[in-house]
Structures are given as structure tokens and as C-alpha cells.
Amino acid sequence: MNTNDIAVKMVLDRWFASIKNFEALLNAFSDEQLQREVAPGKNRGIYLLGHLIAVHDDMIRLLGFGDKMYPELQEAFLTKPDKVATEIPSVAALRAMWTSHNDALTKKINGLKPEEWFEGHTAVSAEDFEKEPHRNKLNIMLTRTTHLQYHIGQFIFLK
Amino acid sequence: MNTNDIAVKMVLDRWFASIKNFEALLNAFSDEQLQREVAPGKNRGIYLLGHLIAVHDDMIRLLGFGDKMYPELQEAFLTKPDKVATEIPSVAALRAMWTSHNDALTKKINGLKPEEWFEGHTAVSAEDFEKEPHRNKLNIMLTRTTHLQYHIGQFIFLK
């Protein structure tokens, strides 16, 4: 195993471990619990769930895996803060979306060869990537892992 | 820049960006604010600050940079949960420790060559490292970055 492959393994391990942490909490919380704010005046569990699906859905695009699966979530869970969108999916619907989405994303991630992770992501131009080769697909995984952990730190407060 | 150097840059960039996020909050909060719980019944700001210093202090040891600077924090901020230790440093003292510690750690981090990040950390045996080469120094940076982000997600609730 060369150091490239090691670096890829390290980042993907952290991603999958973080997903596992989040899913353990998600499965432990009832639908009713997810309707609560994680702290007084802060986001509700349901918002964080929708937000994470929306952010991870954009990874599909950034990693060149195809089109977003749930572009309709963007408005309610990314553009708008919690409690602003008047119609959002039910907790049950979001749970189903999370599972379908994460299964699809996992398959795509596992299908990429180590060296492909060092290719530019789809939001960086060839010219910029030449100068900033860290703007690669692996960096998308890394920044989304830290984003996920940030919200897990909040989500766990529903306990 | 080869892909090794790129991977190291990516991880260190995330570390330093996370430290910057945390420090921006730390500097924005008053001592009195840091005495509050981040959410009802959860850790106080002062505990999270002490906890992060203690965890980052252990990185000094794991990365082979020398001895911990503040081993006395371990008991109150790692072994014990919040509100259990009867005597803890003041917020002012912890702020000073954070700054001294982070300055020292930053210098050490910046002094390491890219290839040295792929060496085993000090808590893995040569034999295990042979089989599990991802247990390297860079992985310490990665796991502590996700740990830091997890707590930043909570610390920000003091706002």
C-alpha cells in the first residue's frame, strides 16, 4: 500500500465512521424526538437530517457521480434556516431518503480508484486545479466529514 | 507538488481552519459566557475549552513532539465529566494555556516534513504499524480535527 492509498483510506475511514456514528443516533431517536430542537432556539433534529441529506446530495454532483437525487431538499434545508419553509417532508420520508441516498453514495465512493480521488472535483476549473491541486475529490470527502461531525456534536443533544 | 504533499496539505489545512473557527468563538465569548452550559444539562464552555486543551496536549505525545505541557488537565477534563472535579483552573488561566499550547503545537506541526506525517504515531508498535500503515501521524491530525469540529458544533451554542 503506497502512501496515496493510505491517505485515501484514512479519509474514507473517517467518513464512513462518521456516517456510522450519525446513523446510530438517527436509529436510536424516535420520530417525535427528531421534531425537537437540539437545544432551545436551535435547529430541530428533522432539520439537521434534511440538511445533511441536502449537503451529501451535492457531493454527488461535486464528485462527478451524476445528478442530485433530491434537489427539492435544497430550498428547505440549505437555502432556508429551520422553521422557515412551510412544507417539508415527514421524518419518515426523510429517513427513507437518507437510507437510499447514503446507499447510492456509498456504492459510488467505493467504486472510485485511489488515484481518482486526487482528480479535481467538478466545481474547480482545470486552470485553477493546476495551481491548487488540493481542490480534489478527496478534499470534498474531508470537508464533508468535518461538516458531518460538527452537526453530530449537535444532533447527539437530542438524547 | 506530489499527491503525498497534497494529502498532507489538505489535512493540515482542515486542522488549522478548525482551530481558527474555534478561536474566533473563544475570543468572542466572555468569561461569564464560558461558565454557561452550551445547552441545558450539557457541558459548560469552560469544560469544552479545558477538554480541547487536554486532548490536543496528548497530540504532543502521540506525534512524538515531547511531553505534555499540561498533564494536570487530564483528570478534570478527560477522565472526569463536567461538574465533577472540585478544583479547575479559571477561564482566564485556561485561555492562557490554550494560547501557549496552540502556539507550541503549531510550531511543531509546521516543522514536520510531509513524508514524516506518514510515519507511525507513538502509540502504535512497529509490528502493528507494518500491518496498519494508516495508523500514522497524519491520522492523528485527521481524527483530532473531526473531534474538534464535533465540539465546535456544540461550543457555538453559547452564542
Interface residues (C-beta under 8 A of the other chain):
Chain A: M1 T3 N4 I6 A7 K9 M10 V11 D13 R14 S18 V38 A39 P40 K42 E115 F118 P133 H134 N136 L138 N139 L142 T143 T145 T146 H147 Q149 Y150 H151 I152 G153 Q154 F157
Chain B: M1 T3 N4 I6 A7 K9 M10 V11 D13 R14 S18 V38 A39 P40 K42 E115 F118 P133 H134 N136 L138 N139 L142 T143 T145 T146 H147 Q149 Y150 H151 I152 G153 Q154 F157
